[in-house]
Structures are given as structure tokens and as C-alpha cells.
Amino acid sequence: MSFILKSQQEVMQEIAIRAKGKRLEQNLTQEGLALRSGVSLGSIKRFERTGEISLKSLIDIALALGCLEDFDALFADNTPRGSLFESKEEKKRKRGSIK
């Protein structure tokens, strides 16, 4: 399922639904996930209910559920590569110019 054309809240809720599904696939309770991930039970309950969670806690949950590799594609450099014979190498931006 794509996140295109979804609101921020809808994306957050969809991620929470997916995480809950992974938790249930592994037959874990919320308390069990809290113990494995080091994330408080209250944070896990709030995450599954509202989709709100810190990035650190989300990574801890993903690690506990065996889904850490799912972050590999986030902000990945997917620009198409040129020909092998092109010698022009583009410089990567180090700062933005638009305010």
C-alpha cells in the first residue's frame, strides 16, 4: 500500500497498524513487545492507538520485530545512474539554498 496522497495522520496510523500486525503475527502481547524492545508499555499502547511515537522508539520496535531492514529504503538515493561511459560526476549538495 502506498503512502502517496495520504495525510500525515493516515501515514502514522498505517505504520501503527502494520507494526501491530507484525506483533500479532509473532504472537506477542503489547507487554511482551515492551520487554523485548525496551519501549515502555504506555508508548506502545499510544503508538498502536494513535500512531504517535518517537523515531528512536520506532526503531527499537522494528528491531524487536525483526523489521529493521525496512528502514533501508527510507530517504534512499534512488536517482538513476548515467552511462558507464559518462565521466561527469555530479556533486552531492551539502546545504540547501531555498528559504
TIBA-90546 format. One record per residue (C-alpha): residue in three letters; x, y, z. Coordinates in steps of 0.02 Angstrom, whole numbers, plus 50000, padded with zeros to 5 digits. Example, Ala and Ser with C-alpha at 12.3 -4.5 7.8 and 13.67 -1.06 7.14 Angstrom:
! TIBA-90546
   r    px    py    pz
 ALA 50615 49775 50390
 SER 50684 49947 50357
END
This chain:
! TIBA-90546
   r    px    py    pz
 MET 50000 50000 50000
 SER 50067 50170 49951
 PHE 50076 50322 50063
 ILE 50052 50440 49915
 LEU 49904 50557 49938
 LYS 49881 50512 50121
 SER 49883 50637 50262
 GLN 50019 50635 50394
 GLN 49896 50559 50520
 GLU 49844 50424 50397
 VAL 50026 50376 50365
 MET 50060 50368 50552
 GLN 49906 50261 50581
 GLU 49951 50144 50437
 ILE 50126 50117 50509
 ALA 50050 50080 50679
 ILE 49928 49955 50602
 ARG 50072 49867 50512
 ALA 50176 49860 50672
 LYS 50029 49789 50769
 GLY 50004 49659 50633
 LYS 50187 49607 50645
 ARG 50172 49597 50835
 LEU 50018 49485 50822
 GLU 50100 49376 50687
 GLN 50236 49340 50814
 ASN 50103 49306 50948
 LEU 50171 49444 51059
 THR 50069 49544 51183
 GLN 50098 49731 51198
 GLU 50187 49694 51361
 GLY 50297 49564 51277
 LEU 50346 49688 51142
 ALA 50383 49817 51276
 LEU 50500 49695 51363
 ARG 50589 49645 51201
 SER 50605 49821 51132
 GLY 50640 49921 51289
 VAL 50498 50039 51242
 SER 50375 50074 51382
 LEU 50208 49986 51378
 GLY 50120 50155 51379
 SER 50215 50211 51225
 ILE 50170 50052 51132
 LYS 49986 50070 51179
 ARG 49985 50252 51123
 PHE 50075 50206 50961
 GLU 49950 50070 50916
 ARG 49804 50183 50960
 THR 49861 50349 50883
 GLY 50014 50313 50776
 GLU 50119 50434 50880
 ILE 50293 50376 50933
 SER 50471 50441 50935
 LEU 50589 50388 50798
 LYS 50704 50303 50925
 SER 50560 50201 50995
 LEU 50500 50156 50820
 ILE 50674 50091 50777
 ASP 50680 49993 50940
 ILE 50511 49914 50899
 ALA 50565 49874 50721
 LEU 50722 49791 50787
 ALA 50622 49687 50912
 LEU 50501 49633 50774
 GLY 50640 49592 50650
 CYS 50591 49732 50532
 LEU 50741 49849 50546
 GLU 50788 49820 50364
 ASP 50626 49906 50314
 PHE 50711 50071 50354
 ASP 50840 50042 50216
 ALA 50729 50118 50082
 LEU 50687 50274 50184
 PHE 50769 50426 50102
 ALA 50874 50309 49993
 ASP 50965 50382 49844
 ASN 50859 50317 49702
 THR 50922 50433 49566
 PRO 50954 50344 49402
 ARG 51136 50314 49362
 GLY 51209 50375 49199
 SER 51301 50276 49068
 LEU 51462 50188 49112
 PHE 51548 50299 48984
 GLU 51495 50463 49061
 SER 51639 50545 49152
 LYS 51540 50688 49227
 GLU 51516 50655 49411
 GLU 51383 50756 49499
 LYS 51423 50836 49666
 LYS 51308 50799 49811
 ARG 51230 50952 49891
 LYS 51293 50994 50064
 ARG 51164 51128 50101
 GLY 51002 51195 50029
 SER 50980 51366 49951
 ILE 50791 51390 49967
 LYS 50724 51476 50123
END
